[in-house]
């Protein structure tokens, strides 16, 4: 257990450590090349990586649940146990089994979105799935989840551990929101993983923005947006269904730094944006190497 976790739980902090991390189902990728998953996922690279972030609020993307390739682990539960973040939910973007030769094999009997939490560990459906999670050190007033439909067309992409380009079909995505009891009062944190298809991801981001408009401000949006640089901020400040943003200043980036690829970051796909807080509220931005995934986590301190 780290030093911050041993603190007096009654200590009130107005600074919250936020992190977002596309974990690539905990796959180790030293120098950009893949290694086999750990034999014991509870003690493996994923657990060590999330523990090292020491976050108060953590958004995770590309998590497996009960997939053979990741040791059959409930990776959201593994991450929650490792990080000590006891308030969490996992949203399945889709229920399917990952195979080496055929890709994803869907289970037609399962819905595209199902939300799991601590009470479901070891007792929920045994159908494998893939999705996102939001974990918090702070109590949660309310949870909200939404499915984001896939783009109708795929795209050629660079895949971790594969040479050249691979034609990849888009998959359903998910958004997961929580109203948290933060040290300075309630705020809303939202975890997302958007499509890699240009234009489709913009529409998804606008849909998420309007979907959370009625939740308490400040709003903090964390995740892998598959949008580079300042694009997420520009999109979020575009006119939409809501007549005014939660703050007159609108949305702004809390960090501008490359996160991809992990072994030599040159572009930023992973973002933390906020509205309803000061423009100088963020500090101590870092993108540490963790030994897993083709993304680096984005970690920062936010004054609330």
Secondary structure, DSSP 8 states (H G I E B T S, - for coil): --TGGGS-TT---SEEEEEEEE-GGG-B-GGG------SSGGGSHHHHHHHHH--SEEEEEEEEES-GGGTT-BHHHHHHHHHT--EEEEEEEEEEEEETTTEEEE-TTS-S-EEEEGGGTTTS----EEEEEEEESS-EEEEEEEEE---SS-EEE--TT-SS-EEE----EEEEEEEEEETTEEEEEEEEE--SSTTHHHHHHHHHHHHTTTS-SSEEEEEE-S--TTHHHHHHTS--SSSS-SSTT--EES-----BSTTS--B--EEEEEESS-TT-EEEEE----SBSSB--EEEEEE-
